[in-house]
């Protein structure tokens, strides 16, 4: 139990605005003029605005920057960080908009600095505190998907983008992608058994246990039969940016998927995990279309870019429910550890009803519905 608790309760540093400004000036040669803290489960993220320091050799991003400080646990795994940065660069190079890392004055894409641990009275940067990895990314303007109405067409575009990312990363591998105990990787779902006591005992705890056990027997015990590769691993509504769709948008939607953020949960994992995660979050987000419809259009979009076998599609419902369960249980635990971070409960209000709804659905009928949606989309695209 102790090792598990250590795994899911990463320590964060304590940072003041002035200390962030010091880091910017010292390591990036930038003068910070504003700093806004953003929501985050495990790390610290800030939106930074800067102004030119008069050095013409140092160009600045007009939209600002995202300053990311990894938690103490993840800061120790620099191979994983290097793999993530190479992965993001590859995705960007094939035309998918993704955050670009900004090098330090010495040309490094990440930096390990000593920072005071959270809760320390002394929040100034010293030479005697804990090492944390910090990175700077160019800010990408756009609207987060969770802020706009969800439509079948938008779900399709999410799935299509997930498939494009996975296809772009085929053949990409890195030693840093292997052997990591990332609590958000679906193959580590059984680890949350130890956290089920955080779930209210109103039937949801038993359902969550049932989902985990079914996932173990139907998916994890057959993991080597599923196609695998490097995946993003976290296609949720907060990591997807949308912009205004073109006038000739074939779905006649108001929005188009424009960028994918936050590659922190990437890994070398089954492709069904990628699409299941996207299907899970679109199912939760769907308040004006049925969750089986939202997830079906995500799958339809994904299949235009990356094929899945019949046996892989047959276990997708289990994978979708597994991800929702994972998000709900980790969220409940994280809130218990830090009640001030209400962001960790974002999924809970709608997530539990959605999980009950999907888990009760007849699996064979749900798969038939998904296949019918995929076929109808293919016919529509051909006719267009």
C-alpha positions in Angstrom: 0.0 0.0 0.0 2.8 2.4 0.9 4.5 2.1 -2.5 1.2 2.7 -4.2 0.4 5.8 -2.2 3.8 7.1 -3.1 3.0 6.4 -6.8 -0.2 8.5 -6.9 0.7 11.3 -4.5 3.4 13.2 -6.3 5.0 16.1 -4.5 4.9 19.6 -6.0 7.1 22.6 -5.4 6.1 25.8 -3.8 6.5 28.7 -6.3 5.9 32.4 -6.0 5.4 34.7 -9.0 8.7 36.4 -8.3 10.5 33.0 -8.3 9.0 32.1 -11.6 10.1 35.5 -13.0 13.6 34.8 -11.7 13.7 31.4 -13.5 12.5 33.1 -16.8 15.1 35.8 -16.7 17.9 33.5 -15.6 17.3 30.5 -17.9 15.3 31.9 -20.8 16.3 35.5 -21.1 12.7 36.6 -20.9 11.0 39.2 -18.9 7.7 38.0 -17.4 4.9 40.5 -17.1 2.0 38.2 -16.1 1.6 34.8 -14.6 -1.7 32.8 -14.4 -1.9 29.4 -12.7 -3.8 26.7 -14.6 -5.7 23.6 -13.6 -3.6 20.4 -13.1 -3.9 17.0 -11.5 -0.2 16.3 -10.7 2.0 19.1 -12.0 2.1 22.9 -11.9 1.1 24.7 -15.1 1.2 28.5 -15.7 0.2 30.8 -18.5 3.0 33.3 -18.9 3.0 36.6 -20.8 6.4 38.3 -21.5 7.8 41.4 -23.1 10.8 41.9 -25.2 14.0 42.6 -23.2 15.4 44.5 -26.1 17.6 41.6 -27.3 16.7 41.2 -31.0 18.4 37.8 -31.0 15.7 36.4 -28.7 12.4 36.2 -30.5 9.3 35.9 -28.3 6.0 34.1 -28.9 3.3 36.7 -29.3 0.6 34.4 -27.7 2.7 33.8 -24.6 4.0 30.6 -23.0 3.0 27.6 -20.9 5.5 27.0 -18.1 5.3 23.4 -16.8 6.8 22.2 -13.6 6.8 18.4 -13.2 6.0 16.8 -9.8 9.0 15.4 -7.9 8.3 11.7 -8.9 8.1 12.4 -12.7 11.1 14.8 -12.5 13.3 11.8 -11.6 12.5 10.1 -14.9 14.4 12.2 -17.5 14.3 9.4 -20.1 10.5 9.6 -20.1 10.7 13.4 -20.5 13.1 13.1 -23.4 10.8 10.5 -25.1 7.9 12.9 -24.7 9.7 15.8 -26.2 10.8 13.7 -29.2 7.3 12.4 -29.7 5.8 15.9 -29.7 8.4 17.1 -32.2 7.5 14.2 -34.5 3.8 14.9 -34.3 4.4 18.6 -35.0 6.6 17.8 -38.0 3.8 15.9 -39.8 1.4 18.9 -39.5 -0.5 18.3 -36.3 -0.4 21.4 -34.2 1.1 20.6 -30.8 3.0 22.7 -28.2 6.6 23.4 -29.2 9.3 23.3 -26.5 11.3 26.5 -26.1 15.1 26.0 -25.5 16.9 27.6 -22.6 19.7 30.1 -23.2 22.1 27.1 -23.2 19.9 25.2 -25.8 18.3 22.6 -23.5 14.6 21.7 -23.9 14.1 20.9 -20.2 15.9 22.0 -17.1 16.3 20.5 -13.6 16.3 23.2 -10.9 16.2 23.1 -7.1 12.8 24.4 -5.8 11.2 24.4 -2.3 8.8 21.6 -1.7 5.1 22.5 -1.4 4.3 23.7 2.1 7.7 25.1 2.8 7.7 28.6 4.3 10.7 29.6 2.3 9.4 29.8 -1.3 12.5 31.4 -2.8 14.8 29.4 -5.1 17.8 28.1 -3.2 20.5 25.5 -3.7 19.3 23.2 -1.0 15.9 22.2 -2.1 14.5 19.4 -4.2 15.2 18.9 -7.9 12.2 19.5 -10.3 12.1 19.5 -14.0 10.8 22.6 -15.7 9.9 23.1 -19.3 8.6 26.0 -21.4 6.2 25.7 -24.4 4.8 28.2 -26.8 1.2 28.9 -26.0 -1.3 27.7 -28.7 -4.4 29.9 -29.0 -7.8 28.2 -29.3 -10.8 27.1 -27.3 -10.8 23.9 -25.2 -13.2 21.4 -26.5 -15.1 21.1 -23.2 -16.2 24.8 -23.7 -18.2 24.1 -26.9 -21.3 22.0 -27.7 -20.4 18.4 -28.5 -21.8 17.2 -31.9 -21.4 13.9 -33.7 -19.2 15.6 -36.2 -16.9 16.9 -33.5 -16.7 13.5 -32.0 -15.7 12.1 -35.4 -13.0 14.7 -35.7 -11.6 13.8 -32.3 -11.4 10.2 -33.3 -9.8 11.1 -36.6 -7.2 13.2 -34.8 -6.4 10.4 -32.4 -5.9 8.1 -35.4 -3.7 10.6 -37.1 -1.5 10.9 -34.0 -1.1 7.2 -33.7 -0.4 6.8 -37.4 2.2 9.6 -37.3 4.0 7.8 -34.4 4.1 4.3 -36.0 7.7 3.2 -35.9 8.6 5.7 -33.1 10.0 4.1 -30.0 12.2 5.2 -27.2 13.7 3.6 -24.1 11.9 6.2 -22.0 8.5 4.8 -23.0 9.0 1.5 -21.4 8.9 0.3 -17.8 7.2 3.3 -16.3 4.6 3.1 -13.5 2.3 5.7 -14.8 -0.9 5.5 -12.8 -2.9 6.8 -15.8 -1.8 4.1 -18.1 -4.7 1.7 -18.6 -2.6 -1.4 -18.2 -2.1 -0.3 -14.6 -5.8 -0.1 -13.8 -5.7 -2.9 -11.2 -3.5 -0.7 -9.0 -6.6 1.4 -8.1 -8.2 -1.5 -6.3 -6.3 -0.1 -3.3 -8.2 3.2 -3.7 -11.8 1.9 -4.0 -12.4 2.7 -0.3 -12.5 6.4 -1.5 -15.6 5.7 -3.5 -19.0 6.0 -1.8 -20.5 2.6 -0.9 -23.7 3.2 -2.8 -23.2 0.5 -5.5 -20.6 2.5 -7.3 -17.7 0.8 -5.4 -19.0 -2.7 -6.4 -19.5 -1.6 -10.0 -16.0 -0.1 -10.2 -14.6 -3.4 -8.8 -16.5 -5.3 -11.4 -15.2 -3.2 -14.2 -11.6 -3.7 -13.0 -11.9 -7.4 -12.7 -13.6 -7.7 -16.1 -10.8 -5.6 -17.7 -8.2 -7.8 -16.1 -9.7 -11.0 -17.5 -10.9 -9.8 -20.9 -8.1 -7.3 -21.8 -5.0 -7.5 -19.6 -4.7 -11.3 -19.9 -4.7 -11.0 -23.7 -2.6 -7.8 -24.0 -0.1 -9.3 -26.4 -2.8 -10.1 -28.9 -3.6 -6.4 -29.5 -1.7 -4.1 -31.9 0.5 -1.7 -30.0 2.6 1.4 -30.6 3.4 4.8 -29.2 0.2 6.7 -28.2 -0.8 10.1 -26.8 -2.7 8.4 -24.0 -4.9 11.2 -22.8 -7.4 12.4 -25.4 -9.6 14.2 -23.0 -11.8 17.3 -23.4 -9.2 19.6 -21.8 -6.3 18.5 -24.0 -8.1 19.1 -27.3 -8.3 22.6 -28.8 -10.9 23.6 -31.3 -11.2 26.6 -33.7 -13.9 27.9 -36.0 -14.6 25.4 -38.8 -14.3 26.3 -42.4 -17.4 27.2 -44.4 -17.2 24.0 -46.4 -16.9 21.7 -43.4 -18.4 18.4 -44.4 -20.1 18.1 -41.0 -21.5 21.6 -41.1 -20.1 22.0 -37.6 -19.2 25.3 -36.0 -15.8 23.9 -34.8 -12.9 21.9 -35.9 -10.2 20.1 -33.9 -7.1 22.3 -34.2 -4.4 21.1 -31.7 -3.6 18.4 -29.2 -2.0 19.3 -25.9 -0.3 17.6 -22.9 1.6 14.4 -23.9 2.5 13.6 -20.3 0.6 10.2 -20.3 2.2 8.9 -23.5 3.4 5.3 -23.7 4.0 2.3 -25.8 0.6 0.7 -25.4 -2.3 -1.0 -27.3 -4.0 1.3 -29.8 -7.4 0.3 -28.4 -6.4 2.3 -25.3 -6.0 5.5 -27.3 -9.4 5.3 -29.0 -11.1 4.0 -25.8 -9.8 7.0 -23.8 -11.1 9.4 -26.4 -14.4 7.6 -26.5 -14.7 7.6 -22.7 -14.2 11.4 -22.3 -16.6 12.2 -25.2 -19.2 9.9 -23.6 -18.9 11.8 -20.4 -19.0 15.2 -22.1 -22.1 14.3 -24.2 -25.1 16.0 -22.7 -27.1 16.6 -25.9 -26.3 13.3 -27.7 -26.4 9.8 -26.2 -23.0 8.5 -25.0 -23.2 5.5 -27.2 -23.6 7.9 -30.2 -20.7 10.1 -29.1 -18.4 7.2 -28.6 -19.5 5.6 -31.9 -18.5 8.7 -33.9 -15.1 8.8 -32.1 -14.5 5.2 -33.2 -15.7 6.0 -36.7 -13.2 8.8 -37.1 -10.4 6.8 -35.6 -10.9 3.9 -38.0 -10.4 6.2 -41.0 -6.8 6.5 -39.9 -5.9 3.3 -38.0 -7.4 -0.1 -38.4 -8.6 -2.3 -35.4 -9.4 -6.0 -35.6 -12.9 -7.4 -34.7 -11.5 -8.8 -31.5 -10.1 -5.4 -30.5 -13.4 -3.6 -31.2 -15.2 -6.3 -29.2 -13.4 -5.3 -26.0 -13.7 -1.5 -26.5 -16.7 -1.1 -24.2 -14.7 -2.7 -21.4 -11.8 -0.3 -22.1 -14.1 2.7 -22.2 -15.6 1.8 -18.9 -12.2 1.1 -17.5 -10.9 4.6 -18.3 -14.0 6.2 -16.8 -13.5 4.1 -13.7 -9.8 5.0 -13.5 -10.6 8.8 -13.8 -13.3 8.7 -11.2 -11.4 6.7 -8.6 -8.1 8.6 -9.0 -10.0 11.8 -8.9 -11.7 10.8 -5.6 -8.4 9.9 -4.1 -6.6 13.0 -5.3 -9.3 15.2 -3.8 -9.0 13.4 -0.5 -5.2 14.1 -0.5 -5.7 17.8 -1.6 -9.3 19.0 -1.0 -8.3 22.5 -2.3 -7.8 21.0 -5.9 -11.5 20.7 -6.9 -10.3 20.2 -10.5 -9.7 16.5 -9.6 -13.5 16.1 -9.2 -14.3 17.4 -12.7 -15.3 14.0 -14.0 -17.3 12.8 -11.0 -20.6 14.7 -11.4 -21.4 13.2 -14.8 -18.9 10.4 -14.8 -20.6 8.0 -12.4 -24.1 8.2 -14.1 -22.3 7.7 -17.5 -20.4 4.7 -16.2 -23.6 3.1 -14.9 -25.3 3.7 -18.2 -22.6 2.3 -20.3 -21.8 -0.7 -18.1 -25.4 -1.8 -18.1 -25.6 -1.7 -22.0 -25.6 -5.0 -23.9 -22.1 -5.2 -25.3 -23.0 -7.0 -28.5 -25.7 -4.4 -29.3 -23.4 -1.5 -28.5 -20.7 -2.9 -30.8 -23.4 -3.3 -33.6 -24.4 0.3 -33.0 -20.8 1.5 -33.3 -20.2 -0.5 -36.4 -23.4 0.9 -38.0 -22.2 4.5 -37.2 -18.8 3.7 -38.8 -20.5 2.3 -41.9 -22.8 5.3 -42.2 -19.9 7.7 -41.9 -18.0 5.9 -44.6 -21.0 6.1 -47.0 -21.5 9.8 -46.2 -17.8 10.5 -47.0 -17.9 8.6 -50.2 -21.1 10.4 -51.4 -19.5 13.7 -50.5 
